[in-house]
Amino acid sequence: MIRSGEASPDPSPPQTRAEFVDRMLREAIITGDLGPGERLRVTTLGERWSVSPTPLREAFQRLAAEGLLELTPQHGARVAPVSIEEALEVHQIRVALEPLALRSSMEAADDGWRADIEETFVRLATELARPNPDRGAVEEAHRSFHLALITNCTSTWLSRILNLVMTHVIRYWTLSAAPRRNTEQVISEHRELLNLCLAGDMDGAEAELGQHLQHALDAVRAHLDSVG
């Protein structure tokens, strides 16, 4: 069972220019560096990241397919807008589907999967416990842990849908002013979920995950209500 540990090393850097551009553009949108509705110019971004127009245009197409960008003949590319309705919808989809994917993943559990969820938990706990946590780093570590939990899911479509939904969930958390819940409570919930997974308790893990995700949805609702 996980109690403490050192932070895991950062993932290996992308191997291709296309992967680099995709990562940079995705991070800029999710963190709000490129804000909702902002128009994107190939020349400006190309100079910013020292890349040619081709990988940028390819990234525009991929991210538009994921709902992070909008492409129109008249206005070109712009960052997708955000809305209260969409924020609630993506959280509700996650609450409904992620516990199903976790059960499927646990049914195919192996040593590699167990090692991965331990490693990503340590990274998440480390980011959360920093004196002044970086919100973007916390949300990315949070996403990595939850994706690790479902990485063995045998349903390709369920995994694809959740990967996409989690990206939008993190975007909303990062863009909003919604405060995170008590750090120790959040770490404790994830540790309990991890330990249930490591113990092979599918019913317990599914219930714990459902409760954890419901807490997050309730927090989003409360924040949206407070800001009108």
Secondary structure, 3 states (H helix, E strand, C coil): CCCCCCCCCCCCCCCCHHHHHHHHHHHHHHHCCCCCCCEECHHHHHHHHCCCHHHHHHHHHHHHHCCCEEEECCCEEEECCCCHHHHHHHHHHHHHHHHHHHHHHHHCCCHHHHHHHHHHHHHHHHHHHCCCCCHHHHHHHHHHHHHHHCCCCCCHHHHHHHHHHHHHHHHHHHHCCCCCCCHHHHHHHHHHHHHHHHCCCHHHHHHHHHHHHHHHHHHHHHHHHHCC
